[in-house]
Amino acid sequence: MAQLKINRKSYVRKDGTQVKATTYYAKDRGKPGKTPESEKWYEHNVEMNWHKDDPAETRRANALKSHKGDDLAAARALQALANVTTDSETARVAKTDADYLFAKHK
């Protein structure tokens, strides 16, 4: 992330305290509620061999196989993918698969 140079003017507080002018550097956090472009990424710990173009049964089987049959771990990985992707179709399909695996886990 980029560093912003902040120049603060001197001022007097209500209680009479004098605050001196200063310059400092702060991290650029971007607009409130928006994730900076440099932090929009998803690094999965397991290669799932999951593709949005595959049939649902194949996608879910691949996700489960890569997580050693753990429904919850596979569902969480797919939900994380759905949360960070910028492709709407990938997000929709991953969310559907995650919901299916969460329901299966219960």
Biopython code that builds the backbone (N, CA, C, O; Angstrom):
import numpy as np
from Bio.PDB.StructureBuilder import StructureBuilder

atoms = [
    (1, "MET", "N", (0.826, -1.174, 0.000)),
    (1, "MET", "CA", (0.000, 0.000, 0.000)),
    (1, "MET", "C", (0.874, 1.242, 0.000)),
    (1, "MET", "O", (1.998, 1.239, 0.502)),
    (2, "ALA", "N", (0.348, 2.262, -0.554)),
    (2, "ALA", "CA", (1.065, 3.527, -0.630)),
    (2, "ALA", "C", (0.995, 4.256, 0.704)),
    (2, "ALA", "O", (0.048, 4.098, 1.475)),
    (3, "GLN", "N", (1.999, 5.039, 0.948)),
    (3, "GLN", "CA", (2.024, 5.862, 2.151)),
    (3, "GLN", "C", (1.570, 7.268, 1.779)),
    (3, "GLN", "O", (1.991, 7.811, 0.758)),
    (4, "LEU", "N", (0.726, 7.848, 2.595)),
    (4, "LEU", "CA", (0.275, 9.214, 2.384)),
    (4, "LEU", "C", (1.003, 10.139, 3.347)),
    (4, "LEU", "O", (1.194, 9.808, 4.517)),
    (5, "LYS", "N", (1.401, 11.284, 2.851)),
    (5, "LYS", "CA", (2.038, 12.281, 3.700)),
    (5, "LYS", "C", (0.945, 13.190, 4.248)),
    (5, "LYS", "O", (0.236, 13.845, 3.484)),
    (6, "ILE", "N", (0.811, 13.231, 5.552)),
    (6, "ILE", "CA", (-0.215, 14.024, 6.225)),
    (6, "ILE", "C", (0.446, 15.245, 6.864)),
    (6, "ILE", "O", (1.368, 15.110, 7.668)),
    (7, "ASN", "N", (-0.025, 16.420, 6.508)),
    (7, "ASN", "CA", (0.448, 17.670, 7.112)),
    (7, "ASN", "C", (-0.677, 18.193, 8.011)),
    (7, "ASN", "O", (-1.748, 18.560, 7.529)),
    (8, "ARG", "N", (-0.420, 18.221, 9.307)),
    (8, "ARG", "CA", (-1.425, 18.705, 10.245)),
    (8, "ARG", "C", (-1.054, 20.101, 10.715)),
    (8, "ARG", "O", (0.076, 20.345, 11.140)),
    (9, "LYS", "N", (-2.010, 21.012, 10.635)),
    (9, "LYS", "CA", (-1.776, 22.381, 11.088)),
    (9, "LYS", "C", (-1.860, 22.439, 12.609)),
    (9, "LYS", "O", (-2.458, 21.569, 13.243)),
    (10, "SER", "N", (-1.264, 23.458, 13.176)),
    (10, "SER", "CA", (-1.373, 23.633, 14.626)),
    (10, "SER", "C", (-2.756, 24.184, 14.955)),
    (10, "SER", "O", (-3.388, 24.863, 14.145)),
    (11, "TYR", "N", (-3.206, 23.871, 16.170)),
    (11, "TYR", "CA", (-4.508, 24.366, 16.607)),
    (11, "TYR", "C", (-4.552, 24.395, 18.132)),
    (11, "TYR", "O", (-3.668, 23.861, 18.802)),
    (12, "VAL", "N", (-5.580, 25.020, 18.659)),
    (12, "VAL", "CA", (-5.762, 25.111, 20.102)),
    (12, "VAL", "C", (-7.047, 24.364, 20.467)),
    (12, "VAL", "O", (-8.111, 24.611, 19.899)),
    (13, "ARG", "N", (-6.923, 23.446, 21.425)),
    (13, "ARG", "CA", (-8.092, 22.693, 21.876)),
    (13, "ARG", "C", (-8.984, 23.563, 22.745)),
    (13, "ARG", "O", (-8.589, 24.652, 23.161)),
    (14, "LYS", "N", (-10.187, 23.080, 23.014)),
    (14, "LYS", "CA", (-11.137, 23.838, 23.841)),
    (14, "LYS", "C", (-10.587, 24.132, 25.233)),
    (14, "LYS", "O", (-10.869, 25.174, 25.825)),
    (15, "ASP", "N", (-9.788, 23.178, 25.745)),
    (15, "ASP", "CA", (-9.245, 23.376, 27.092)),
    (15, "ASP", "C", (-8.010, 24.276, 27.106)),
    (15, "ASP", "O", (-7.419, 24.491, 28.165)),
    (16, "GLY", "N", (-7.610, 24.809, 25.935)),
    (16, "GLY", "CA", (-6.494, 25.742, 25.872)),
    (16, "GLY", "C", (-5.164, 25.107, 25.520)),
    (16, "GLY", "O", (-4.155, 25.806, 25.421)),
    (17, "THR", "N", (-5.140, 23.802, 25.330)),
    (17, "THR", "CA", (-3.901, 23.119, 24.992)),
    (17, "THR", "C", (-3.494, 23.445, 23.558)),
    (17, "THR", "O", (-4.303, 23.349, 22.636)),
    (18, "GLN", "N", (-2.240, 23.829, 23.385)),
    (18, "GLN", "CA", (-1.714, 24.134, 22.059)),
    (18, "GLN", "C", (-1.176, 22.844, 21.441)),
    (18, "GLN", "O", (-0.346, 22.168, 22.050)),
    (19, "VAL", "N", (-1.640, 22.497, 20.238)),
    (19, "VAL", "CA", (-1.157, 21.321, 19.508)),
    (19, "VAL", "C", (-0.298, 21.819, 18.359)),
    (19, "VAL", "O", (-0.772, 22.582, 17.517)),
    (20, "LYS", "N", (0.963, 21.395, 18.313)),
    (20, "LYS", "CA", (1.902, 21.870, 17.306)),
    (20, "LYS", "C", (1.629, 21.251, 15.944)),
    (20, "LYS", "O", (1.060, 20.164, 15.849)),
    (21, "ALA", "N", (2.034, 21.946, 14.900)),
    (21, "ALA", "CA", (1.940, 21.418, 13.539)),
    (21, "ALA", "C", (2.927, 20.266, 13.392)),
    (21, "ALA", "O", (4.003, 20.273, 13.988)),
    (22, "THR", "N", (2.545, 19.285, 12.595)),
    (22, "THR", "CA", (3.425, 18.140, 12.395)),
    (22, "THR", "C", (3.157, 17.508, 11.038)),
    (22, "THR", "O", (2.127, 17.757, 10.411)),
    (23, "THR", "N", (4.092, 16.697, 10.601)),
    (23, "THR", "CA", (3.953, 15.930, 9.365)),
    (23, "THR", "C", (4.235, 14.478, 9.695)),
    (23, "THR", "O", (5.207, 14.168, 10.384)),
    (24, "TYR", "N", (3.376, 13.578, 9.200)),
    (24, "TYR", "CA", (3.587, 12.154, 9.428)),
    (24, "TYR", "C", (3.071, 11.374, 8.226)),
    (24, "TYR", "O", (2.356, 11.918, 7.385)),
    (25, "TYR", "N", (3.433, 10.108, 8.152)),
    (25, "TYR", "CA", (3.016, 9.237, 7.060)),
    (25, "TYR", "C", (2.015, 8.220, 7.588)),
    (25, "TYR", "O", (2.175, 7.678, 8.682)),
    (26, "ALA", "N", (0.979, 7.970, 6.791)),
    (26, "ALA", "CA", (-0.051, 7.006, 7.180)),
    (26, "ALA", "C", (-0.353, 6.106, 5.991)),
    (26, "ALA", "O", (-0.175, 6.500, 4.838)),
    (27, "LYS", "N", (-0.806, 4.908, 6.281)),
    (27, "LYS", "CA", (-1.178, 3.954, 5.247)),
    (27, "LYS", "C", (-2.437, 4.440, 4.527)),
    (27, "LYS", "O", (-3.396, 4.879, 5.162)),
    (28, "ASP", "N", (-2.422, 4.357, 3.213)),
    (28, "ASP", "CA", (-3.597, 4.720, 2.423)),
    (28, "ASP", "C", (-4.611, 3.591, 2.537)),
    (28, "ASP", "O", (-4.371, 2.487, 2.048)),
    (29, "ARG", "N", (-5.733, 3.857, 3.175)),
    (29, "ARG", "CA", (-6.751, 2.831, 3.384)),
    (29, "ARG", "C", (-7.872, 2.909, 2.358)),
    (29, "ARG", "O", (-8.807, 2.110, 2.410)),
    (30, "GLY", "N", (-7.799, 3.841, 1.440)),
    (30, "GLY", "CA", (-8.813, 3.945, 0.400)),
    (30, "GLY", "C", (-10.131, 4.469, 0.938)),
    (30, "GLY", "O", (-10.197, 5.005, 2.044)),
    (31, "LYS", "N", (-11.181, 4.306, 0.141)),
    (31, "LYS", "CA", (-12.494, 4.770, 0.548)),
    (31, "LYS", "C", (-13.065, 3.850, 1.622)),
    (31, "LYS", "O", (-12.815, 2.645, 1.588)),
    (32, "PRO", "N", (-13.825, 4.387, 2.571)),
    (32, "PRO", "CA", (-14.432, 3.546, 3.601)),
    (32, "PRO", "C", (-15.341, 2.489, 2.971)),
    (32, "PRO", "O", (-16.146, 2.793, 2.091)),
    (33, "GLY", "N", (-15.203, 1.260, 3.431)),
    (33, "GLY", "CA", (-16.045, 0.182, 2.938)),
    (33, "GLY", "C", (-15.574, -0.435, 1.640)),
    (33, "GLY", "O", (-16.248, -1.319, 1.111)),
    (34, "LYS", "N", (-14.442, -0.004, 1.105)),
    (34, "LYS", "CA", (-13.932, -0.539, -0.155)),
    (34, "LYS", "C", (-12.574, -1.194, 0.089)),
    (34, "LYS", "O", (-11.705, -0.607, 0.734)),
    (35, "THR", "N", (-12.397, -2.388, -0.419)),
    (35, "THR", "CA", (-11.123, -3.076, -0.303)),
    (35, "THR", "C", (-10.177, -2.548, -1.373)),
    (35, "THR", "O", (-10.548, -2.509, -2.547)),
    (36, "PRO", "N", (-8.970, -2.141, -1.005)),
    (36, "PRO", "CA", (-8.017, -1.658, -2.006)),
    (36, "PRO", "C", (-7.702, -2.750, -3.029)),
    (36, "PRO", "O", (-7.715, -3.935, -2.699)),
    (37, "GLU", "N", (-7.421, -2.349, -4.266)),
    (37, "GLU", "CA", (-7.143, -3.295, -5.344)),
    (37, "GLU", "C", (-6.010, -4.257, -4.981)),
    (37, "GLU", "O", (-6.057, -5.438, -5.324)),
    (38, "SER", "N", (-4.996, -3.744, -4.286)),
    (38, "SER", "CA", (-3.844, -4.580, -3.970)),
    (38, "SER", "C", (-4.173, -5.680, -2.961)),
    (38, "SER", "O", (-3.411, -6.638, -2.832)),
    (39, "GLU", "N", (-5.274, -5.564, -2.255)),
    (39, "GLU", "CA", (-5.643, -6.575, -1.275)),
    (39, "GLU", "C", (-6.781, -7.469, -1.755)),
    (39, "GLU", "O", (-7.266, -8.306, -0.993)),
    (40, "LYS", "N", (-7.216, -7.306, -3.008)),
    (40, "LYS", "CA", (-8.283, -8.138, -3.554)),
    (40, "LYS", "C", (-7.669, -9.399, -4.147)),
    (40, "LYS", "O", (-7.410, -9.460, -5.349)),
    (41, "TRP", "N", (-7.441, -10.375, -3.333)),
    (41, "TRP", "CA", (-6.897, -11.630, -3.792)),
    (41, "TRP", "C", (-7.345, -12.725, -2.851)),
    (41, "TRP", "O", (-7.736, -12.469, -1.712)),
    (42, "TYR", "N", (-7.284, -13.922, -3.335)),
    (42, "TYR", "CA", (-7.657, -15.077, -2.524)),
    (42, "TYR", "C", (-6.603, -16.141, -2.729)),
    (42, "TYR", "O", (-6.448, -16.653, -3.838)),
    (43, "GLU", "N", (-5.890, -16.474, -1.703)),
    (43, "GLU", "CA", (-4.866, -17.502, -1.801)),
    (43, "GLU", "C", (-5.349, -18.720, -1.035)),
    (43, "GLU", "O", (-5.334, -18.750, 0.195)),
    (44, "HIS", "N", (-5.775, -19.719, -1.783)),
    (44, "HIS", "CA", (-6.275, -20.925, -1.146)),
    (44, "HIS", "C", (-5.118, -21.804, -0.710)),
    (44, "HIS", "O", (-4.036, -21.758, -1.294)),
    (45, "ASN", "N", (-5.349, -22.596, 0.307)),
    (45, "ASN", "CA", (-4.303, -23.470, 0.836)),
    (45, "ASN", "C", (-4.285, -24.815, 0.134)),
    (45, "ASN", "O", (-3.295, -25.544, 0.200)),
    (46, "VAL", "N", (-5.395, -25.149, -0.549)),
    (46, "VAL", "CA", (-5.529, -26.453, -1.186)),
    (46, "VAL", "C", (-5.943, -26.240, -2.642)),
    (46, "VAL", "O", (-6.821, -25.425, -2.925)),
    (47, "GLU", "N", (-5.326, -26.957, -3.548)),
    (47, "GLU", "CA", (-5.730, -26.910, -4.955)),
    (47, "GLU", "C", (-6.964, -27.795, -5.116)),
    (47, "GLU", "O", (-6.883, -29.014, -4.965)),
    (48, "MET", "N", (-8.113, -27.174, -5.423)),
    (48, "MET", "CA", (-9.380, -27.912, -5.441)),
    (48, "MET", "C", (-9.733, -28.485, -6.804)),
    (48, "MET", "O", (-10.607, -29.347, -6.886)),
    (49, "ASN", "N", (-9.083, -28.037, -7.887)),
    (49, "ASN", "CA", (-9.456, -28.473, -9.226)),
    (49, "ASN", "C", (-10.935, -28.166, -9.483)),
    (49, "ASN", "O", (-11.641, -28.944, -10.124)),
    (50, "TRP", "N", (-11.384, -27.025, -8.975)),
    (50, "TRP", "CA", (-12.772, -26.580, -9.083)),
    (50, "TRP", "C", (-12.875, -25.586, -10.222)),
    (50, "TRP", "O", (-12.132, -24.605, -10.266)),
    (51, "HIS", "N", (-13.800, -25.837, -11.151)),
    (51, "HIS", "CA", (-14.000, -24.953, -12.294)),
    (51, "HIS", "C", (-15.479, -24.649, -12.424)),
    (51, "HIS", "O", (-16.312, -25.550, -12.321)),
    (52, "LYS", "N", (-15.809, -23.397, -12.647)),
    (52, "LYS", "CA", (-17.207, -22.986, -12.708)),
    (52, "LYS", "C", (-17.956, -23.603, -13.881)),
    (52, "LYS", "O", (-19.184, -23.673, -13.855)),
    (53, "ASP", "N", (-17.236, -24.055, -14.917)),
    (53, "ASP", "CA", (-17.873, -24.626, -16.103)),
    (53, "ASP", "C", (-18.201, -26.105, -15.955)),
    (53, "ASP", "O", (-18.940, -26.653, -16.773)),
    (54, "ASP", "N", (-17.669, -26.762, -14.931)),
    (54, "ASP", "CA", (-17.945, -28.182, -14.710)),
    (54, "ASP", "C", (-19.357, -28.371, -14.168)),
    (54, "ASP", "O", (-19.937, -27.436, -13.617)),
    (55, "PRO", "N", (-19.918, -29.575, -14.318)),
    (55, "PRO", "CA", (-21.225, -29.860, -13.702)),
    (55, "PRO", "C", (-21.123, -29.788, -12.176)),
    (55, "PRO", "O", (-20.043, -29.946, -11.608)),
    (56, "ALA", "N", (-22.252, -29.550, -11.529)),
    (56, "ALA", "CA", (-22.274, -29.375, -10.070)),
    (56, "ALA", "C", (-21.703, -30.592, -9.343)),
    (56, "ALA", "O", (-20.939, -30.441, -8.390)),
    (57, "GLU", "N", (-22.066, -31.789, -9.784)),
    (57, "GLU", "CA", (-21.577, -33.010, -9.117)),
    (57, "GLU", "C", (-20.053, -33.107, -9.182)),
    (57, "GLU", "O", (-19.406, -33.492, -8.208)),
    (58, "THR", "N", (-19.492, -32.757, -10.326)),
    (58, "THR", "CA", (-18.034, -32.810, -10.495)),
    (58, "THR", "C", (-17.346, -31.761, -9.635)),
    (58, "THR", "O", (-16.346, -32.049, -8.977)),
    (59, "ARG", "N", (-17.884, -30.537, -9.642)),
    (59, "ARG", "CA", (-17.284, -29.465, -8.834)),
    (59, "ARG", "C", (-17.263, -29.851, -7.357)),
    (59, "ARG", "O", (-16.238, -29.728, -6.685)),
    (60, "ARG", "N", (-18.393, -30.312, -6.869)),
    (60, "ARG", "CA", (-18.513, -30.655, -5.443)),
    (60, "ARG", "C", (-17.641, -31.850, -5.091)),
    (60, "ARG", "O", (-17.033, -31.882, -4.021)),
    (61, "ALA", "N", (-17.577, -32.826, -5.977)),
    (61, "ALA", "CA", (-16.733, -34.003, -5.732)),
    (61, "ALA", "C", (-15.262, -33.601, -5.674)),
    (61, "ALA", "O", (-14.517, -34.085, -4.822)),
    (62, "ASN", "N", (-14.846, -32.715, -6.580)),
    (62, "ASN", "CA", (-13.450, -32.260, -6.574)),
    (62, "ASN", "C", (-13.125, -31.481, -5.302)),
    (62, "ASN", "O", (-12.051, -31.645, -4.722)),
    (63, "ALA", "N", (-14.061, -30.632, -4.872)),
    (63, "ALA", "CA", (-13.836, -29.854, -3.650)),
    (63, "ALA", "C", (-13.730, -30.774, -2.440)),
    (63, "ALA", "O", (-12.857, -30.593, -1.592)),
    (64, "LEU", "N", (-14.620, -31.762, -2.362)),
    (64, "LEU", "CA", (-14.576, -32.704, -1.237)),
    (64, "LEU", "C", (-13.306, -33.557, -1.271)),
    (64, "LEU", "O", (-12.683, -33.802, -0.238)),
    (65, "LYS", "N", (-12.938, -33.997, -2.450)),
    (65, "LYS", "CA", (-11.756, -34.846, -2.583)),
    (65, "LYS", "C", (-10.497, -34.098, -2.145)),
    (65, "LYS", "O", (-9.624, -34.671, -1.493)),
    (66, "SER", "N", (-10.408, -32.826, -2.502)),
    (66, "SER", "CA", (-9.217, -32.052, -2.147)),
    (66, "SER", "C", (-9.150, -31.746, -0.654)),
    (66, "SER", "O", (-8.069, -31.510, -0.116)),
    (67, "HIS", "N", (-10.307, -31.751, 0.019)),
    (67, "HIS", "CA", (-10.343, -31.505, 1.463)),
    (67, "HIS", "C", (-10.550, -32.802, 2.246)),
    (67, "HIS", "O", (-11.003, -32.779, 3.390)),
    (68, "LYS", "N", (-10.215, -33.923, 1.625)),
    (68, "LYS", "CA", (-10.249, -35.244, 2.260)),
    (68, "LYS", "C", (-11.630, -35.578, 2.820)),
    (68, "LYS", "O", (-11.745, -36.169, 3.893)),
    (69, "GLY", "N", (-12.670, -35.200, 2.092)),
    (69, "GLY", "CA", (-14.033, -35.547, 2.481)),
    (69, "GLY", "C", (-14.634, -34.673, 3.562)),
    (69, "GLY", "O", (-15.739, -34.954, 4.027)),
    (70, "ASP", "N", (-13.957, -33.642, 3.970)),
    (70, "ASP", "CA", (-14.460, -32.750, 5.026)),
    (70, "ASP", "C", (-15.414, -31.722, 4.405)),
    (70, "ASP", "O", (-14.985, -30.786, 3.731)),
    (71, "ASP", "N", (-16.720, -31.916, 4.649)),
    (71, "ASP", "CA", (-17.741, -31.026, 4.083)),
    (71, "ASP", "C", (-17.531, -29.580, 4.516)),
    (71, "ASP", "O", (-17.614, -28.658, 3.705)),
    (72, "LEU", "N", (-17.262, -29.398, 5.791)),
    (72, "LEU", "CA", (-17.150, -28.050, 6.345)),
    (72, "LEU", "C", (-15.955, -27.291, 5.755)),
    (72, "LEU", "O", (-16.079, -26.120, 5.397)),
    (73, "ALA", "N", (-14.810, -27.950, 5.655)),
    (73, "ALA", "CA", (-13.617, -27.298, 5.107)),
    (73, "ALA", "C", (-13.825, -26.929, 3.641)),
    (73, "ALA", "O", (-13.435, -25.844, 3.210)),
    (74, "ALA", "N", (-14.434, -27.824, 2.879)),
    (74, "ALA", "CA", (-14.692, -27.549, 1.465)),
    (74, "ALA", "C", (-15.678, -26.397, 1.314)),
    (74, "ALA", "O", (-15.503, -25.526, 0.461)),
    (75, "ALA", "N", (-16.718, -26.397, 2.152)),
    (75, "ALA", "CA", (-17.725, -25.329, 2.095)),
    (75, "ALA", "C", (-17.108, -23.981, 2.437)),
    (75, "ALA", "O", (-17.406, -22.979, 1.788)),
    (76, "ARG", "N", (-16.256, -23.950, 3.447)),
    (76, "ARG", "CA", (-15.612, -22.691, 3.838)),
    (76, "ARG", "C", (-14.688, -22.177, 2.734)),
    (76, "ARG", "O", (-14.628, -20.973, 2.483)),
    (77, "ALA", "N", (-13.975, -23.081, 2.080)),
    (77, "ALA", "CA", (-13.084, -22.675, 0.987)),
    (77, "ALA", "C", (-13.887, -22.097, -0.179)),
    (77, "ALA", "O", (-13.493, -21.091, -0.770)),
    (78, "LEU", "N", (-14.999, -22.726, -0.505)),
    (78, "LEU", "CA", (-15.838, -22.231, -1.601)),
    (78, "LEU", "C", (-16.499, -20.903, -1.235)),
    (78, "LEU", "O", (-16.646, -20.022, -2.082)),
    (79, "GLN", "N", (-16.892, -20.767, 0.020)),
    (79, "GLN", "CA", (-17.497, -19.505, 0.453)),
    (79, "GLN", "C", (-16.462, -18.374, 0.403)),
    (79, "GLN", "O", (-16.789, -17.252, 0.016)),
    (80, "ALA", "N", (-15.227, -18.665, 0.789)),
    (80, "ALA", "CA", (-14.161, -17.663, 0.722)),
    (80, "ALA", "C", (-13.909, -17.256, -0.728)),
    (80, "ALA", "O", (-13.711, -16.077, -1.021)),
    (81, "LEU", "N", (-13.917, -18.230, -1.629)),
    (81, "LEU", "CA", (-13.752, -17.933, -3.045)),
    (81, "LEU", "C", (-14.892, -17.045, -3.543)),
    (81, "LEU", "O", (-14.657, -16.080, -4.270)),
    (82, "ALA", "N", (-16.112, -17.366, -3.156)),
    (82, "ALA", "CA", (-17.278, -16.581, -3.581)),
    (82, "ALA", "C", (-17.212, -15.158, -3.045)),
    (82, "ALA", "O", (-17.666, -14.227, -3.711)),
    (83, "ASN", "N", (-16.660, -14.976, -1.862)),
    (83, "ASN", "CA", (-16.598, -13.652, -1.247)),
    (83, "ASN", "C", (-15.582, -12.733, -1.903)),
    (83, "ASN", "O", (-15.770, -11.517, -1.899)),
    (84, "VAL", "N", (-14.523, -13.274, -2.461)),
    (84, "VAL", "CA", (-13.453, -12.420, -2.970)),
    (84, "VAL", "C", (-13.395, -12.306, -4.485)),
    (84, "VAL", "O", (-12.722, -11.417, -5.007)),
    (85, "THR", "N", (-14.083, -13.183, -5.201)),
    (85, "THR", "CA", (-13.983, -13.131, -6.658)),
    (85, "THR", "C", (-14.738, -11.933, -7.223)),
    (85, "THR", "O", (-15.722, -11.472, -6.645)),
    (86, "THR", "N", (-14.261, -11.439, -8.360)),
    (86, "THR", "CA", (-14.942, -10.324, -9.016)),
    (86, "THR", "C", (-15.814, -10.810, -10.168)),
    (86, "THR", "O", (-16.547, -10.019, -10.762)),
    (87, "ASP", "N", (-15.746, -12.095, -10.490)),
    (87, "ASP", "CA", (-16.572, -12.680, -11.540)),
    (87, "ASP", "C", (-17.910, -13.104, -10.927)),
    (87, "ASP", "O", (-17.941, -13.935, -10.019)),
    (88, "SER", "N", (-19.000, -12.541, -11.415)),
    (88, "SER", "CA", (-20.313, -12.798, -10.808)),
    (88, "SER", "C", (-20.751, -14.243, -10.970)),
    (88, "SER", "O", (-21.386, -14.795, -10.071)),
    (89, "GLU", "N", (-20.428, -14.870, -12.095)),
    (89, "GLU", "CA", (-20.828, -16.267, -12.288)),
    (89, "GLU", "C", (-20.062, -17.179, -11.339)),
    (89, "GLU", "O", (-20.644, -18.095, -10.759)),
    (90, "THR", "N", (-18.765, -16.941, -11.175)),
    (90, "THR", "CA", (-17.963, -17.733, -10.245)),
    (90, "THR", "C", (-18.498, -17.572, -8.824)),
    (90, "THR", "O", (-18.615, -18.549, -8.084)),
    (91, "ALA", "N", (-18.820, -16.343, -8.450)),
    (91, "ALA", "CA", (-19.357, -16.091, -7.107)),
    (91, "ALA", "C", (-20.672, -16.831, -6.898)),
    (91, "ALA", "O", (-20.886, -17.431, -5.845)),
    (92, "ARG", "N", (-21.543, -16.793, -7.884)),
    (92, "ARG", "CA", (-22.853, -17.435, -7.756)),
    (92, "ARG", "C", (-22.702, -18.951, -7.624)),
    (92, "ARG", "O", (-23.318, -19.567, -6.754)),
    (93, "VAL", "N", (-21.878, -19.552, -8.494)),
    (93, "VAL", "CA", (-21.707, -21.003, -8.498)),
    (93, "VAL", "C", (-20.994, -21.468, -7.228)),
    (93, "VAL", "O", (-21.382, -22.473, -6.634)),
    (94, "ALA", "N", (-19.967, -20.753, -6.812)),
    (94, "ALA", "CA", (-19.238, -21.126, -5.593)),
    (94, "ALA", "C", (-20.137, -21.005, -4.368)),
    (94, "ALA", "O", (-20.074, -21.848, -3.473)),
    (95, "LYS", "N", (-20.969, -19.974, -4.316)),
    (95, "LYS", "CA", (-21.898, -19.801, -3.193)),
    (95, "LYS", "C", (-22.910, -20.934, -3.163)),
    (95, "LYS", "O", (-23.239, -21.447, -2.094)),
    (96, "THR", "N", (-23.404, -21.328, -4.330)),
    (96, "THR", "CA", (-24.357, -22.438, -4.406)),
    (96, "THR", "C", (-23.723, -23.730, -3.892)),
    (96, "THR", "O", (-24.332, -24.461, -3.112)),
    (97, "ASP", "N", (-22.497, -24.003, -4.335)),
    (97, "ASP", "CA", (-21.796, -25.211, -3.877)),
    (97, "ASP", "C", (-21.508, -25.149, -2.383)),
    (97, "ASP", "O", (-21.638, -26.156, -1.686)),
    (98, "ALA", "N", (-21.121, -23.983, -1.886)),
    (98, "ALA", "CA", (-20.843, -23.835, -0.457)),
    (98, "ALA", "C", (-22.114, -24.066, 0.348)),
    (98, "ALA", "O", (-22.081, -24.761, 1.364)),
    (99, "ASP", "N", (-23.236, -23.494, -0.089)),
    (99, "ASP", "CA", (-24.504, -23.708, 0.612)),
    (99, "ASP", "C", (-24.894, -25.172, 0.636)),
    (99, "ASP", "O", (-25.391, -25.670, 1.646)),
    (100, "TYR", "N", (-24.674, -25.862, -0.471)),
    (100, "TYR", "CA", (-24.981, -27.300, -0.553)),
    (100, "TYR", "C", (-24.136, -28.075, 0.459)),
    (100, "TYR", "O", (-24.648, -28.936, 1.174)),
    (101, "LEU", "N", (-22.833, -27.763, 0.514)),
    (101, "LEU", "CA", (-21.950, -28.493, 1.423)),
    (101, "LEU", "C", (-22.219, -28.146, 2.884)),
    (101, "LEU", "O", (-22.099, -29.008, 3.755)),
    (102, "PHE", "N", (-22.587, -26.881, 3.167)),
    (102, "PHE", "CA", (-22.962, -26.519, 4.537)),
    (102, "PHE", "C", (-24.201, -27.294, 4.964)),
    (102, "PHE", "O", (-24.269, -27.788, 6.089)),
    (103, "ALA", "N", (-25.189, -27.403, 4.064)),
    (103, "ALA", "CA", (-26.419, -28.146, 4.380)),
    (103, "ALA", "C", (-26.112, -29.621, 4.584)),
    (103, "ALA", "O", (-26.691, -30.263, 5.460)),
    (104, "LYS", "N", (-25.208, -30.157, 3.781)),
    (104, "LYS", "CA", (-24.812, -31.561, 3.894)),
    (104, "LYS", "C", (-24.093, -31.822, 5.220)),
    (104, "LYS", "O", (-24.218, -32.898, 5.805)),
    (105, "HIS", "N", (-23.346, -30.832, 5.678)),
    (105, "HIS", "CA", (-22.583, -30.971, 6.915)),
    (105, "HIS", "C", (-23.499, -31.083, 8.136)),
    (105, "HIS", "O", (-23.186, -31.793, 9.092)),
    (106, "LYS", "N", (-24.631, -30.377, 8.095)),
    (106, "LYS", "CA", (-25.563, -30.400, 9.249)),
    (106, "LYS", "C", (-26.194, -31.702, 9.413)),
    (106, "LYS", "O", (-26.996, -31.889, 10.327)),
]
sb = StructureBuilder()
sb.init_structure("model")
sb.init_model(0)
sb.init_chain("A")
sb.init_seg("    ")
for serial, (resi, resn, name, xyz) in enumerate(atoms, 1):
    if name == "N":
        sb.init_residue(resn, " ", resi, " ")
    sb.init_atom(name, np.array(xyz, "f"), 0.0, 1.0, " ", f" {name:<3s}", serial, name[0])
structure = sb.get_structure()
